[in-house]
C-alpha cells in the first residue's frame, strides 16, 4: 500500500514511467484524464477550473482576476487526498509532491532529462520539426513552472520537495520503472496505510470539497471554518454578516457529496472579519 507522485519535465518520459509503474503494480493512474473524470464529483460548473488543472497552466487574465487561487488549489487537494486515501495510486504532476510531502507511504519523484534530448523525443513522438519541438518543450516547461508557482507559491525545480530525482538520459526507462516498483513494494510492507491514514485523507478531501463550494458560491461572504470527520459530520464555525448568508451556507454544505450531518456554530455578526482570500 503506497503512493507515487511524479513531477516531470516535458519529454523526460515521466508520463510513460508513471503509466508503466501503475500497469506493473495495478495501481490507479491519476493523470489529466482521470483528474477530469474525478471532477464530475463536484456539483456545479467547474469547467474553467478544470481547464487550468488538466492543462497544468496558470489561469488566463480574466480567470486570474475573477477567480480565487484557493479554488484551484482546493480542487486539486481534494482529488489528491481522495486518491491517496484509496491507496495504491500514481499521481502525475499537479503538485502532488507538495500535498503529500513527508508521508512515509509516499514516494515523491521528479523525472528530468537534458533539453536537447527532450526535444528529440518530442520530435519523434509528435512528428514535429526541431524548431517547433524546441518551442513546445520550452513553453511546456514554463507553463508548468507558472502553474506550480501560482497554486503553491513554490518552485517545481526545488529539489527539497522530492525523495529522488532521476535523469532519464542516464538510466534506461525499464530500470527506472523496476526501481520504483521495487521501492513501492517495499513501502507497502514497511509503511502500510493505516485506518487512521485513510480517515485523515477522507476528512481532508471532504473539507476541501466543502470549502470549494463555499469559495465559489459565497465568495463575497466572510470567513467560515469547516471541520469534518470521516463519518460525514461537518461542523461550521466562524462569522457571517446576515442570516440569509447563514442559511445559504447551510444549503450549499448539505448538498456536498459525503456530508451526512451539519452542526452550525456560525455567528451572524456585522463586525468585519477575515474573508476567504
C-alpha positions as CSV (number, residue, x, y, z in Angstrom):
1,X,0.0,0.0,0.0
2,X,1.9,3.0,-1.3
3,X,1.6,6.2,-3.4
4,X,3.9,7.6,-6.0
5,X,3.8,11.2,-7.2
6,X,5.7,12.0,-10.4
7,X,6.8,15.5,-11.3
8,X,8.2,15.6,-14.8
9,X,9.7,17.8,-17.5
10,X,8.2,17.6,-21.0
11,X,10.0,14.9,-22.9
12,X,11.6,13.3,-19.8
13,X,9.5,10.1,-20.1
14,X,7.8,10.9,-16.8
15,X,4.3,10.2,-18.2
16,X,5.5,6.9,-19.7
17,X,7.3,5.9,-16.5
18,X,4.1,6.7,-14.4
19,X,2.0,4.5,-16.7
20,X,4.4,1.6,-16.7
21,X,4.7,1.6,-12.9
22,X,0.9,1.8,-12.5
23,X,0.4,-1.0,-15.0
24,X,3.0,-3.2,-13.3
25,X,1.6,-2.8,-9.9
26,X,-2.1,-2.5,-10.9
27,X,-2.1,1.0,-9.3
28,X,-4.6,3.7,-10.2
29,X,-3.1,6.2,-12.6
30,X,-4.2,9.7,-11.6
31,X,-3.3,11.7,-14.8
32,X,-5.1,14.5,-16.5
33,X,-7.7,12.2,-17.9
34,X,-8.5,10.7,-14.5
35,X,-8.4,14.1,-12.9
36,X,-11.0,15.3,-15.4
37,X,-13.2,12.3,-14.6
38,X,-12.9,12.9,-10.9
39,X,-14.1,16.5,-11.4
40,X,-17.6,15.1,-12.0
41,X,-17.8,14.7,-8.2
42,X,-18.1,18.5,-7.9
43,X,-21.6,19.8,-8.2
44,X,-21.9,22.9,-10.4
45,X,-19.9,24.3,-13.3
46,X,-16.2,23.9,-12.8
47,X,-15.2,23.8,-16.4
48,X,-12.9,26.8,-16.3
49,X,-11.1,25.5,-13.2
50,X,-10.7,22.0,-14.8
51,X,-9.2,23.5,-17.9
52,X,-6.5,25.1,-15.8
53,X,-5.9,21.9,-13.7
54,X,-5.9,19.4,-16.6
55,X,-3.6,21.6,-18.8
56,X,-1.3,22.5,-15.8
57,X,-1.3,26.1,-16.8
58,X,-1.9,29.4,-14.9
59,X,-5.4,30.8,-15.5
60,X,-5.9,33.3,-18.3
61,X,-6.2,37.0,-17.5
62,X,-9.9,37.2,-16.6
63,X,-9.9,33.9,-14.6
64,X,-6.8,35.2,-12.8
65,X,-8.6,38.4,-11.9
66,X,-12.1,37.0,-11.0
67,X,-11.2,33.6,-9.5
68,X,-9.7,32.9,-6.1
69,X,-6.4,31.0,-6.3
70,X,-7.6,28.8,-3.4
71,X,-10.4,27.3,-5.5
72,X,-7.9,25.7,-7.9
73,X,-5.7,24.5,-5.0
74,X,-8.6,23.1,-3.0
75,X,-9.9,21.2,-6.0
76,X,-6.6,19.6,-6.6
77,X,-6.1,18.9,-2.9
78,X,-9.5,17.2,-2.6
79,X,-8.8,14.9,-5.6
80,X,-5.2,14.1,-4.5
81,X,-6.4,13.3,-0.9
82,X,-9.2,11.2,-2.2
83,X,-6.9,9.2,-4.4
84,X,-4.3,8.8,-1.6
85,X,-6.9,7.6,0.8
86,X,-7.9,4.9,-1.6
87,X,-4.3,3.9,-1.8
88,X,-2.1,2.3,-4.5
89,X,-2.0,5.1,-7.0
90,X,0.4,7.0,-9.2
91,X,-0.3,10.7,-9.3
92,X,1.2,12.5,-12.3
93,X,2.0,16.2,-11.9
94,X,-0.3,18.9,-10.5
95,X,1.8,19.4,-7.4
96,X,1.1,16.1,-5.6
97,X,4.6,16.3,-4.1
98,X,3.6,19.4,-2.1
99,X,0.3,17.9,-0.8
100,X,1.9,14.5,0.2
101,X,5.3,15.7,1.2
102,X,6.9,13.8,4.2
103,X,4.4,10.8,4.2
104,X,6.2,7.5,4.9
105,X,4.0,5.6,2.4
106,X,4.6,8.1,-0.4
107,X,7.5,8.4,-2.9
108,X,7.8,11.9,-4.4
109,X,9.9,11.6,-7.6
110,X,10.9,14.0,-10.3
111,X,11.9,12.8,-13.8
112,X,14.2,15.1,-15.8
113,X,16.4,14.9,-18.9
114,X,18.7,17.3,-20.9
115,X,16.8,19.8,-23.0
116,X,18.1,18.6,-26.4
117,X,17.2,15.0,-25.6
118,X,13.7,16.1,-24.6
119,X,13.3,18.0,-27.8
120,X,14.4,14.9,-29.8
121,X,11.9,12.8,-28.0
122,X,9.1,15.3,-28.7
123,X,10.1,15.5,-32.4
124,X,9.7,11.7,-32.6
125,X,6.6,11.4,-30.6
126,X,4.7,14.3,-32.2
127,X,6.4,14.2,-35.7
128,X,7.5,17.9,-35.3
129,X,10.3,19.9,-36.8
130,X,13.1,20.7,-34.4
131,X,12.3,24.4,-34.1
132,X,8.6,23.7,-33.3
133,X,9.5,20.9,-30.9
134,X,12.0,23.2,-29.1
135,X,9.4,25.9,-28.7
136,X,6.9,23.3,-27.5
137,X,9.2,21.9,-24.8
138,X,10.3,25.3,-23.6
139,X,6.6,26.6,-23.5
140,X,5.5,23.4,-21.6
141,X,8.3,23.8,-19.0
142,X,7.3,27.5,-18.5
143,X,3.6,26.7,-18.2
144,X,4.2,24.0,-15.6
145,X,6.5,26.3,-13.6
146,X,4.0,29.1,-13.6
147,X,1.2,26.7,-12.7
148,X,3.1,25.4,-9.6
149,X,4.1,28.9,-8.6
150,X,0.6,30.1,-8.9
151,X,-1.0,27.3,-6.9
152,X,1.6,26.6,-4.3
153,X,3.9,29.6,-4.3
154,X,6.8,27.1,-4.8
155,X,9.3,26.3,-7.5
156,X,8.7,23.0,-9.3
157,X,12.5,22.6,-9.5
158,X,13.1,22.9,-5.8
159,X,14.7,19.5,-5.0
160,X,13.8,19.6,-1.3
161,X,10.3,18.5,-2.2
162,X,11.4,15.2,-3.8
163,X,12.6,11.9,-2.4
164,X,14.6,11.3,-5.6
165,X,15.3,13.0,-8.9
166,X,16.0,10.7,-11.9
167,X,17.7,11.7,-15.1
168,X,16.1,9.5,-17.8
169,X,19.1,10.1,-20.1
170,X,21.4,8.3,-17.7
171,X,19.1,5.5,-16.7
172,X,17.0,3.4,-19.1
173,X,13.3,3.6,-18.6
174,X,12.9,-0.1,-17.8
175,X,15.5,0.3,-15.0
176,X,13.8,3.3,-13.6
177,X,10.4,1.5,-13.6
178,X,11.9,-1.5,-12.0
179,X,13.5,0.6,-9.2
180,X,10.3,2.5,-8.5
181,X,8.2,-0.7,-8.5
182,X,10.6,-2.4,-6.0
183,X,10.6,0.6,-3.7
184,X,6.8,0.9,-3.7
185,X,6.5,-2.8,-2.9
186,X,8.9,-2.2,0.0
187,X,6.9,0.7,1.3
188,X,3.7,-1.4,1.1
189,X,5.2,-3.8,3.6
190,X,7.2,-1.3,5.7
191,X,4.7,1.6,5.9
192,X,1.2,0.2,5.1
193,X,-1.6,2.7,5.0
194,X,-3.4,2.6,8.4
195,X,-7.1,3.1,9.0
196,X,-6.1,6.4,10.7
197,X,-4.3,7.5,7.5
198,X,-7.4,6.6,5.4
199,X,-9.7,8.5,7.7
200,X,-7.4,11.6,7.7
201,X,-7.4,11.6,3.8
202,X,-11.2,11.2,3.8
203,X,-11.6,14.2,6.1
204,X,-9.2,16.3,4.2
205,X,-10.8,15.6,0.9
206,X,-14.3,16.3,2.3
207,X,-13.3,19.5,3.9
208,X,-11.7,20.7,0.7
209,X,-14.8,19.9,-1.3
210,X,-16.9,21.9,1.1
211,X,-14.6,24.8,1.0
212,X,-14.5,24.8,-2.8
213,X,-18.3,25.2,-2.9
214,X,-18.3,28.0,-0.3
215,X,-15.5,29.9,-2.0
216,X,-17.2,29.6,-5.4
217,X,-20.8,30.2,-4.3
218,X,-20.3,32.5,-1.2
219,X,-17.1,34.4,-2.3
220,X,-18.5,37.7,-1.0
221,X,-19.2,36.3,2.4
222,X,-17.0,36.4,5.5
223,X,-14.8,33.7,6.8
224,X,-16.3,30.3,7.6
225,X,-14.3,27.5,9.2
226,X,-15.0,23.9,8.1
227,X,-14.3,20.8,10.2
228,X,-15.3,17.3,9.2
229,X,-14.9,13.7,10.3
230,X,-14.8,10.6,8.2
231,X,-18.5,9.8,9.0
232,X,-19.5,12.9,7.2
233,X,-20.4,15.1,10.2
234,X,-19.4,18.7,9.4
235,X,-19.0,21.4,12.0
236,X,-19.3,25.0,10.7
237,X,-17.9,27.9,12.7
238,X,-16.8,31.5,12.1
239,X,-18.8,34.5,11.1
240,X,-21.3,35.7,8.5
241,X,-22.8,39.1,8.0
242,X,-26.5,38.1,7.6
243,X,-28.9,35.3,8.5
244,X,-29.6,34.9,4.7
245,X,-25.9,34.1,4.2
246,X,-26.1,31.6,7.1
247,X,-29.0,29.8,5.5
248,X,-27.3,29.8,2.1
249,X,-24.1,28.3,3.6
250,X,-26.1,25.5,5.2
251,X,-27.8,24.7,2.0
252,X,-24.6,24.5,0.0
253,X,-22.8,22.4,2.6
254,X,-25.7,19.9,2.9
255,X,-25.6,19.4,-0.9
256,X,-22.0,18.3,-0.9
257,X,-21.5,14.6,-1.5
258,X,-20.3,12.8,1.6
259,X,-21.9,15.2,4.1
260,X,-24.3,13.3,6.4
261,X,-25.0,16.0,9.0
262,X,-24.1,19.6,9.8
263,X,-23.6,21.3,13.1
264,X,-23.9,25.0,12.7
265,X,-21.8,27.2,15.1
266,X,-21.6,30.2,12.8
267,X,-22.1,33.5,14.4
268,X,-24.0,36.1,12.5
269,X,-22.3,39.5,13.1
270,X,-21.9,42.8,11.3
271,X,-18.4,43.2,12.6
272,X,-15.8,42.9,9.8
273,X,-13.9,39.6,9.9
274,X,-11.2,38.0,7.7
275,X,-12.6,37.0,4.3
276,X,-11.8,33.8,2.3
277,X,-8.9,35.3,0.5
